Amino acid sequence: LRADSGIYYICLKLWDRAGNSSQVAKKVFLLPAKPEVNISLHAKGKDIIAIMRSKDKVPVTAWRMELWSKDDELLNTFSGGSLPVKIRLPIFASLVDKSKIDCVLSVRDSLGSKSVHHINDFLANIVTVTHGKAGKKAVSDSAWHADF
């Protein structure tokens, strides 16, 4: 059965055939929730800048972004250890409407939960460039893994 959210103590007891024993206990916090991320994109000259922020209070400890073409060619990868972060995407703003780029974003928080986001037509779905203003969109998760 899945445990409720909260603070738990996990105790591991070991013993061998000779009767020697040992134990270790650790206090853990269980929060069965996926890490959520906000991504905003805006044009700055000929560049597109992506800004990623965590939506919850649990700190992000690792993230990885992959940009893929429709021909399944890996265009670029970015990774880091915390959010918020600003990334200059190597894509010219003039190609936004013409290009079909998919994004795979993996995020892990300090509690060990991770989420994998598959974003089809990444630039077409998120970017709204109008008079220098950028559109914002919360990224929805397509898979969640509670590694504990």
Phi, psi and omega in degrees: 000145179282133179282153176287162176298144178157187179259130183230157170250128176252127181240127178246121179248134180233147174210155178250180184291339179278355179095001176287140180224160178207155177212154177219141179233146180219139177274129181229156177246124180254120176225095184282071179222146180279149174290131180250146186229141170256133175239130172235142181237142174212155181271136176226099187068236178264000182261159172245127181254128175256132176241122179248135179227147175283140181269345182241181186272351178281123183294143175276132181253344178200144175211155177214130178243130176241134176252126184239144174276167178294342178271016181059038176254127179288117183274317182193156175230149176223147178209161180192183185244355180203165176235150009281159179213149177245128182234130173272114180279134182279055182228132180282141182301331181291344181264000186303314183284333185275332189266140174250102183241131177257154181233138171240118183241120177251133183227136175233135179259177185290347177269358178095355178285145177224155176224149178238123182250125175252115184244107178281147182047056186312308183286323181291326182279332188250321187285127170228101182255107179223114179052042176082000179265146182248147176276153179239147177210135173282137182277128177269148186265139178254352178205145179222133180232115179268082177281123186232000000 
